[in-house]
Amino acid sequence: GRLEAVTQQMGYHPQYLDSFLKTQHYLMHMDGPLPFDCRHYIAIMAAARHQCRYLVNLHVLQFLRAGGDPQWLRGLEFIPPKLRNLNEINKILAHRPWLITKEHIEKLLKISEWSWSLAELVHAVVLLAHCHALASFVFGCGCEQDEGLGGRGSLKPLSLGNQCFCEATAGNSCSQELLRMNRKRSLDSCMELDSFRERMQRIHVETEGRDEMRLLQQDREEGEGQGAEVGVQGGTEHCSDLSAGLSPLADTDGEVTGATNLACYMQDPDFGYQDFARRDEDQTQVFRVQDYSWEDHGFSLVNRLYSDIGHLLDEKFRMVDGLQSSAMAKRQGCEPSVFKRGIWNYIHCMFGIRYDDYDYAEVNQLLERMLKVYIKTVTCYPEKTNSEMFDRFWKQFKHSEKVHVNLLILEARMQAELLYALQAITQYMI
C-alpha cells in the first residue's frame, strides 16, 4: 500500500476516509486535464514546500510508475518551463495564499508556448491545495515520524508491487467499486517490477546542499508559534524543530528509492507563513466569505472547469463537518457545532478569511491555549510539529478525537487555499 499511515489514522472516521480516498483517486488516477506524470510531480512540488518526505517519496514512486522522466527528479531545473512556472503559486498558496492575485493567474495563462489552459490550472490548483493540506495531516498525526527507521522524517522502504494505496483499505471503508476503478485506471500505467527497478537506478540523487538544508530548517524557527491568539497581539510559543532525515531511502538491495534533497523541488525556501494580522498595510484586505464563498462561487467554478471534482470536494467538506464530536464539545462545555465552527473559523482567520456573522471572541473562550498553538503549528508550518506537541494537547482526549481535529485542519486549510485561488481565477475571467 501507499498511504498506510494516513489511512490508518483516518480509519478512526471511516465515512470520511471513504470520501477522502475517492477524491484522492479522482485527482491522481481518473480522467482530467493534466497528464498523470505531471500530477504526481505537482504533488512532489507541493509536499516539498513543507519538507514532507512521506508524501514526496510516495509521489516519486508513482511519478515513475506513470512513466515520468527520471531526470525530472533531479529538481526544478530539469523539468519543462510550463511546469516550473507553477512554482510561484505553489509557494504562495502553501504559505500566504492571500497574496495570490489575478496577475499570477494571467501570467500562467498567457506565456506563449508554455501557457496553461484554465482547466489545467484549476486541476493544478486543486492538487496543490490538496497536498499542502495533506502534509498538515501527515505531520499533525505523526505519520511522518511513525514511518521512520531511526529518526524523524525518514521513511521505511515502500513496496514496489503494483498495489495502489486504495488497496490498503480493502475490507475497511474503501468500496469494491472504487477498488475496481483503481485497478483498471491506475494499474494500466504501472511498469513491470524489473523495469521499475532499472529506472530507479538511473536516478541521480542530488547530494549538494545537505548542510544548507539543515541550516534552513534551523533558521525557519523564526516566528514559530507566534500569534496563537486571534487578533494582532499574540503570544510566542516555542516548538521544537523537526529535523528531516536527509539520507536516501534504500531497499534491502541497497537501491535508492527516493529523493534525498527536498530543496531541489522548491525555490525561495525561506519564504514561509507570516501572521496575516501583522501584514503590511499595502497588502490584501481581509477576505470576507460573504463576498466569495465555496458554496456560492468556488464550487460552481471548479466543477465547470474540472468536471465532478467540485462534488467530491463538497462531499469531503460536508463529511468532516458532520463527524461526531459530542464528547469533545461536552468537555469544552458547548454544542458540537459551536466547537467545530470555532476551530474552522480560527484556521480561516489565520489566513485572513473572516465571517461577518461570527463573534471571534468565542475562539478564545472555546479553545484552550495549547490547542490553539497546536492548530496554528499544524496549519501554518506543519514541518515544525513533533510527537511531543501531539501528546501535550488534550491529554484527556481519545486519539480518535485528536485525529478529528487534524481532519478539520486539513479541510479548513484546503478550502482556504481554494477560496483565494478560485477568487483570483474568477477575477481574471471577469
C-alpha positions in Angstrom: 0.0 0.0 0.0 1.0 3.6 -0.4 -0.8 5.7 2.3 -0.9 3.1 5.1 -0.1 5.5 7.9 -2.6 8.1 6.6 -5.4 5.6 6.1 -4.9 4.1 9.5 -5.3 7.4 11.1 -8.3 8.4 9.0 -9.7 5.0 9.6 -10.9 6.2 13.0 -13.6 8.0 10.9 -14.4 5.5 8.1 -17.0 7.6 6.4 -14.6 10.5 6.0 -11.9 8.1 4.9 -14.0 6.8 2.0 -14.7 10.3 0.9 -11.0 11.2 1.0 -10.0 8.2 -0.9 -12.5 8.8 -3.7 -11.2 12.4 -4.0 -7.5 11.4 -4.0 -8.1 8.7 -6.5 -10.0 11.0 -8.8 -7.3 13.7 -8.6 -4.5 11.3 -9.4 -5.8 8.4 -11.5 -9.0 9.4 -13.3 -9.6 11.4 -16.4 -8.6 15.0 -16.1 -6.9 17.9 -17.8 -3.3 17.0 -16.6 -1.1 14.1 -17.7 -0.6 11.5 -14.9 3.1 12.1 -14.5 2.6 15.8 -14.2 0.0 15.3 -11.4 2.5 13.4 -9.3 5.2 15.9 -9.9 3.0 18.7 -8.9 2.3 16.7 -5.7 6.0 16.4 -5.1 6.4 20.2 -5.5 3.6 20.8 -3.1 4.8 18.4 -0.4 8.4 19.7 -0.6 7.2 23.2 0.5 6.6 21.6 3.9 9.5 19.2 3.8 7.1 16.3 3.9 9.2 13.3 2.9 6.3 10.9 3.4 4.4 12.4 0.5 7.4 13.3 -1.6 8.6 9.7 -1.7 5.0 8.4 -2.2 4.7 10.5 -5.4 8.3 10.0 -6.6 7.4 6.3 -6.9 4.0 6.9 -8.5 5.6 9.5 -10.9 8.0 6.9 -12.2 5.2 4.3 -12.3 3.2 6.7 -14.5 6.1 6.8 -17.0 7.6 10.1 -15.7 11.1 11.1 -16.8 13.6 10.2 -14.0 15.6 13.3 -14.9 12.8 15.5 -13.6 13.6 14.1 -10.1 16.9 15.9 -10.1 15.0 19.1 -9.4 13.1 22.1 -10.9 15.9 22.9 -13.3 15.3 19.7 -15.2 11.5 20.0 -15.7 9.6 21.7 -18.6 9.3 25.5 -18.2 5.5 25.2 -18.1 5.6 23.1 -15.0 8.4 25.1 -13.4 6.2 28.3 -13.9 3.8 26.8 -11.4 6.4 27.2 -8.6 5.3 30.8 -7.7 1.7 30.0 -6.9 2.7 26.8 -5.2 4.9 28.8 -2.9 2.2 31.5 -2.2 -0.6 29.0 -1.8 1.4 27.0 0.7 2.4 29.8 3.0 0.5 33.1 2.3 -2.5 32.4 0.0 -3.9 35.9 0.5 -1.1 37.2 -1.8 -2.5 35.4 -4.9 -3.8 37.9 -7.5 -5.3 37.7 -10.9 -1.9 38.8 -12.3 -0.4 35.5 -11.1 -3.2 33.7 -13.0 -2.8 35.8 -16.1 0.9 35.2 -16.2 0.4 31.4 -16.3 -2.4 31.6 -18.9 -0.5 33.9 -21.3 3.1 32.7 -21.5 3.1 31.9 -25.3 4.1 28.2 -25.9 4.2 27.4 -22.2 0.8 28.7 -21.3 -1.7 26.8 -19.2 -5.3 26.3 -20.1 -7.9 27.3 -17.5 -8.9 23.6 -16.9 -5.3 22.6 -16.4 -4.7 25.4 -14.0 -7.7 24.5 -11.9 -6.6 20.9 -11.8 -3.1 22.0 -10.7 -4.5 24.4 -8.0 -6.7 21.7 -6.5 -3.7 19.3 -6.4 -1.5 21.9 -4.7 -4.1 22.7 -2.1 -4.9 19.0 -1.5 -1.2 18.1 -1.0 -0.4 21.2 1.2 -3.4 20.3 3.5 -2.5 16.6 3.4 1.0 17.5 4.6 -0.5 19.2 7.6 -2.4 16.0 8.4 0.7 13.8 7.9 2.7 15.9 10.4 -0.2 16.6 12.7 -1.0 12.9 13.2 2.7 11.8 13.4 2.6 9.8 10.1 6.0 11.2 9.1 7.6 10.2 12.4 5.8 6.8 12.6 7.3 5.8 9.3 10.8 6.5 10.4 13.6 4.0 10.7 15.8 5.6 13.3 14.8 9.2 13.1 12.0 11.5 12.2 11.4 12.4 8.6 12.8 9.2 7.1 10.6 6.5 5.6 10.8 2.8 5.6 11.2 1.2 2.2 8.0 1.2 0.3 6.7 -1.9 -1.5 7.4 -1.9 -5.2 4.4 -4.1 -6.0 1.6 -3.0 -8.3 -0.7 -2.2 -5.5 -2.1 1.3 -5.3 -2.7 3.0 -2.0 -6.5 2.5 -2.1 -6.0 -1.3 -1.9 -4.6 -0.9 1.6 -8.1 -0.1 2.8 -9.8 -3.2 1.3 -12.2 -4.5 3.8 -12.2 -1.3 5.7 -14.1 1.6 4.1 -12.9 1.7 0.5 -15.7 0.3 -1.6 -15.2 -2.6 -4.0 -16.3 -0.3 -6.8 -13.5 2.1 -6.0 -11.0 -0.7 -5.9 -12.1 -2.0 -9.3 -11.8 1.5 -10.8 -8.4 1.9 -9.1 -7.1 -1.3 -10.7 -8.5 -0.5 -14.1 -7.3 3.1 -14.3 -4.0 3.2 -12.4 -2.5 -0.3 -12.8 -2.6 0.0 -16.5 0.1 2.7 -16.2 2.3 0.7 -13.8 5.6 -0.7 -15.1 6.9 -4.2 -14.6 9.0 -4.6 -11.4 12.2 -5.2 -13.2 11.7 -2.2 -15.5 10.8 -0.1 -12.5 13.9 -1.0 -10.5 16.0 -0.3 -13.6 14.6 3.2 -13.9 15.1 3.8 -10.2 18.7 3.0 -10.6 19.0 5.8 -13.2 18.0 8.5 -10.8 21.0 10.8 -10.0 20.4 11.9 -6.4 21.5 15.4 -5.7 23.7 15.4 -2.6 24.8 19.0 -2.6 23.1 21.3 -0.2 22.5 18.8 2.6 24.2 21.1 5.2 22.4 24.1 3.7 19.0 22.2 4.1 19.8 21.6 7.8 20.6 25.2 8.3 17.5 26.3 6.6 15.4 24.2 8.9 17.1 25.8 11.9 16.6 29.3 10.5 12.9 28.8 9.9 12.3 28.6 13.6 11.9 32.4 13.5 8.4 33.4 14.2 7.4 29.9 15.2 4.3 29.6 17.3 3.7 33.4 17.2 0.2 34.9 17.1 -1.6 31.9 18.6 -4.3 34.3 19.9 -6.9 35.7 17.5 -6.0 39.3 16.6 -2.9 41.3 16.2 -1.5 40.7 19.7 -0.4 37.2 20.2 2.0 35.2 22.3 5.0 33.2 21.3 5.3 29.5 21.8 8.5 27.6 21.2 8.0 24.5 19.1 10.8 22.0 18.6 12.3 21.9 15.1 11.6 18.8 13.1 14.8 17.8 11.5 14.0 15.9 8.4 16.2 13.0 7.7 18.4 13.6 4.6 19.7 10.1 4.0 18.4 8.4 0.9 15.8 5.7 1.1 17.0 2.3 0.2 15.5 -1.2 -0.1 17.1 -4.4 1.1 19.3 -4.5 -2.1 20.6 -1.0 -1.4 18.8 0.6 -4.3 17.8 4.2 -3.9 14.1 4.6 -3.7 13.6 8.2 -3.0 15.0 11.7 -3.4 17.3 12.8 -0.6 17.3 16.6 -1.1 13.9 18.2 -1.0 15.4 21.6 -1.6 15.8 20.7 -5.3 12.0 20.8 -5.6 11.5 24.3 -4.5 12.7 27.9 -5.0 12.9 30.6 -2.3 12.9 28.1 0.6 13.0 31.0 3.1 9.5 32.1 2.1 7.1 30.9 4.8 4.0 31.8 6.7 3.6 35.2 8.2 0.8 36.3 10.5 -1.9 37.8 8.4 -2.9 40.1 11.3 0.6 41.6 11.1 0.7 42.2 7.3 1.8 45.5 5.8 -1.0 48.0 5.2 -0.4 47.8 1.4 -1.2 44.1 1.3 -4.5 42.5 0.5 -7.6 43.2 2.6 -9.5 40.7 4.8 -11.2 38.0 2.7 -14.9 38.2 3.5 -16.8 34.9 2.9 -20.0 36.9 2.4 -18.4 38.3 -0.8 -16.9 35.0 -2.1 -17.8 31.6 -0.6 -17.2 28.0 -1.6 -20.9 27.3 -1.7 -22.0 30.2 -3.9 -18.9 30.8 -6.0 -16.0 28.3 -5.7 -18.0 25.1 -6.1 -19.6 26.1 -9.4 -16.3 27.4 -10.9 -14.2 24.5 -10.1 -16.9 22.0 -11.2 -17.3 23.7 -14.5 -13.6 23.7 -15.3 -12.7 20.3 -13.9 -15.8 18.1 -14.2 -17.1 16.4 -11.0 -14.2 17.5 -8.7 -16.5 20.1 -7.1 -18.9 17.4 -6.0 -16.1 15.3 -4.5 -14.6 18.3 -2.6 -18.0 19.4 -1.4 -18.8 15.9 -0.1 -15.5 15.9 1.8 -16.1 19.4 3.3 -19.6 18.3 4.4 -18.3 14.9 5.7 -15.8 16.5 8.1 -18.5 18.9 9.3 -20.8 16.0 10.0 -18.4 13.9 12.1 -19.5 13.3 15.6 -17.8 15.5 18.2 -20.2 15.4 21.1 -17.5 14.2 23.5 -15.1 16.9 22.6 -17.7 19.6 22.7 -19.0 18.4 26.1 -15.6 18.7 27.6 -15.4 22.3 26.4 -18.9 22.9 27.7 -20.6 23.8 24.4 -22.5 22.3 21.5 -20.7 20.2 18.9 -21.5 22.5 16.0 -20.2 25.5 18.0 -17.0 23.8 18.9 -16.2 22.7 15.3 -17.1 26.1 13.9 -14.7 27.7 16.4 -11.8 25.5 15.2 -12.8 26.0 11.5 -13.1 29.8 11.8 -9.9 30.1 13.8 -8.0 28.3 11.0 -9.6 30.5 8.3 -8.8 33.6 10.5 -5.1 32.8 10.3 -5.4 33.0 6.5 -7.3 36.3 6.6 -10.7 34.8 6.0 -13.5 36.3 8.1 -17.2 35.6 8.6 -19.3 38.7 9.4 -21.8 36.7 11.4 -19.3 35.2 13.8 -18.1 36.5 17.1 -14.4 35.8 17.2 -14.3 36.3 21.0 -15.7 32.8 21.1 -12.5 31.3 19.8 -10.5 32.4 22.9 -13.3 31.1 25.1 -13.7 27.7 23.4 -10.1 26.8 22.6 -7.5 26.4 25.3 -4.1 27.9 24.5 -2.2 24.7 24.0 -4.9 23.6 21.5 -4.6 26.9 19.6 -0.8 26.6 19.5 -1.1 23.1 18.1 -3.7 24.0 15.5 -1.6 27.0 14.3 1.6 25.0 14.1 0.0 22.1 12.1 -1.9 24.6 9.8 0.8 27.2 9.1 4.2 25.4 9.4 3.4 21.6 9.9 7.1 20.7 9.5 7.6 22.1 13.0 5.2 19.7 14.5 6.5 16.9 16.7 5.2 14.0 18.7 5.5 15.9 22.0 3.1 18.6 20.8 0.6 15.9 19.8 0.9 14.3 23.2 0.7 17.5 25.1 -2.6 18.9 23.8 -5.8 17.3 25.2 -4.2 14.6 27.2 -7.6 13.5 28.5 -9.0 13.1 24.9 -9.1 10.0 22.8 -6.7 9.5 19.9 -9.7 9.5 17.5 -10.7 12.9 18.8 -7.2 14.3 18.1 -7.5 12.8 14.6 -10.8 14.6 14.2 -9.1 17.9 15.0 -6.5 17.2 12.3 -9.2 16.4 9.8 -10.8 19.8 10.5 -7.4 21.4 10.0 -6.9 19.5 6.7 -10.3 20.5 5.2 -10.3 24.1 6.5 -6.8 24.8 5.2 -7.6 23.3 1.8 -10.8 25.3 1.5 -8.9 28.5 2.4 -6.3 27.9 -0.3 -9.0 27.1 -2.8 -11.0 30.2 -2.0 -8.1 32.5 -2.7 -7.0 30.8 -5.8 -10.5 30.4 -7.3 -11.3 34.1 -6.5 -8.2 35.1 -8.4 -9.2 33.0 -11.3 -12.7 34.5 -11.2 -11.3 38.0 -11.2 -9.1 37.1 -14.2 -12.1 35.7 -16.1 -14.2 38.8 -15.3 
